[in-house]
Amino acid sequence: MNTGNQFLGTEHIDRLMRQYAIPCIISLLVGALYNIVDQIFIANASYLGSYGNAANTVVFPLTVVALAIAVMIGDGCCAFVSMALGRNETARAKRSVGNAVVLILVSSLALTAIYLIFADSIIAMFGGTVNKETFHHSQEYFFYISLGVPFYMFGQAMNPVIRADGSPKFAMVSTLAGAVINIILDPIFIFGCKWGMMGAAVATVIGQVATAVLAVWYLLHMKIIRPASGDYSLQGNICRRMLTLGITSFLSQISLVAAMAAINNMLRKYGSLDAVFGQEQYAQIPMAVVGIVMKFFQIVISIVVGMAAGCIPIVGYNMGAGKKLRVRELFTRLLIAEALVGAVALVLAEGFPQQLIDIFGAANESSYYTDFAIKAFRTYLCMMILACINKACFIFLQAIGKALASTLLSMFREVVFGVGFALLLPVFFGLDGVLYSMPVSDILTFLISAVIIVKTYQELKQEVRS
């Protein structure tokens, strides 16, 4: 009988949330900082500037594709393992981890091959042809980032698995180590060696290799669910259940890619019709600016997702053990915490957009850059509180095993609303329509989320009383 994780069913909820959510938040923040740190150094290098910034924005969604596959496998395995341990099914938990390792290795190598073979077409698909300089920088950055995809995906997929094994601090440290290496090497390669976009990418890949190596070491020294050699043989029913549990994580990331592809292309299309941004020397500004706004949003969402995803082992264990009242209490505390994070982010975006944009090298740019950036921060992120609550709802539903509801809600937000309004609103409002697409999507999603939140509370209450 497994006793390693029994404290998840008895320890105080607040303490468990801090113990699991904080390392997860830090891990996700650090993961997000890879691309953000690259962009900060790129933007402040005078020989790259907004062209390099725009190239970073073009390549960013392609790294998210890799992350989407990784978190689908990793989060799905984490949820599967947590529920299996709650039911004392340690053997199935071990088989899940072994299957997850095989799936991530195969999928990461396949994605790398696709990226290297179809690089130019993929870059063009995400708006990289806005001008020649941006396309050149995108090609250089994308090539080296593609080489690091297997290491990046393995490290990201194993992170939630390590948390499920009861080691959230190690998961945090492994990710932190890679990011620190990236932060140290970026200025050396970009400013010292003058390697430009290649330098930024190589620094990132070296950090990702370090995280992957630490993940391999932990896999060989797991505490509760160390898989045996036979556990690496793929088993259809375990893979299907694991991927079903992780599909929401996948869709929340991959749909962001679809939205960014739509947004980048709308920025390129309607920017060319603008009196200022239709000029060759300013054509890259809207894409560079919106990319920066999205990076700030990514930092906030990393905190939000970190809090929710960090609770997956707690929720999964208690659901498996039939302790629904604890799950309901955790949901309440999670929603309150997420709303507070959104409120703080809203104050920063609305009150200090100039200071935020200055971090990304605005001093080297024209007044058109700064003016559009301030408007973008204040418009695009004006519904941050609702965005945070929505995201928490998606992940919580996934954690309690409601994969279908979680998947549908995520699809509505990111694809139906996110992509739909990004394509529709610019027709009526030009460039401003791209900025309106985010708050409109979050308002409509929240209306659906509110109904599901109330229903979930009622179901958990009924199950507890029965």
Disulfide bonds with the S-S distance in Angstrom:
none
